[in-house]
Amino acid sequence: MPLKVCTWNINSVRLREELVLRLLREEAPDILCLQEIKSPAEKVPLEGFRALGYGHVVMRGQKGYNGVAILSRVPIEDAGQRDFCAMGDARHVAARLPGGAVIHNLYIPAGGDIPDPKLNPKFHHKLSFLEELRAWFAAERPHAAILVGDLNIAPREDDVWNHRQLLRIVSHTPVETEAMEAMRLAGHWVDVTRKDIPDGRLYSWWSYRSPNWEAADKGRRLDHIWATPDLAERSGGSRILKSARGWTQPSDHVPVVAEFEVS
């Protein structure tokens, strides 16, 4: 049976515990990677997740900010974390799957509103984070690995609702998309979602500021599932669960799903 992997920026796991439970019941992923859990690890409500069979958990929590968690129905081992930019932020956690493959769960900084690293420390942080990722992947040349998360960049023209209008908007500026591509190539990562769905507009995020997000459909594809070539060739079934944006008190992101044949 394939391994079903899902990634979701939940924007507070305690606030949206019921939405996580709904996703687990309806989609039953084998592994769910959450970003922006916004909670210390000891306060994450694991009881309901465990009752549904998700008894294997690896996470790095942080009070009120960031935070990443991996919930699994299959046994996983903690494979560590990296402290990018020496900020002490909970933005990365990794787990080893049965058979030895590693899954990385990442939450890349959003970058603020001004796309100038000299004027905006948050944007400088984002670019530095991407450069550290590129250097890490270039040095370690990952294999048998999956990378998921809110990467906070929409790389392709059809990953945003209007390419021209968003070229100067953080998440789609050329300096970001080029840095992301350099990072992807350094690790030989394959964008699994776009491998499976190569054509057409795809979004995983719609702003809370939009009064009618569905009708306006001004989205961006900020959430990604990548894999090294050895696993990417055994992947498929990619979907973006747009309907979750319409759930009660939703996250502004929606879940992204892919399946892998792993030994």
Order of alpha helices (4+ residues) and beta strands (2+ residues): beta-alpha-beta-alpha-beta-beta-beta-beta-beta-alpha-beta-alpha-alpha-beta-alpha-beta-alpha-beta-beta-alpha-beta-beta
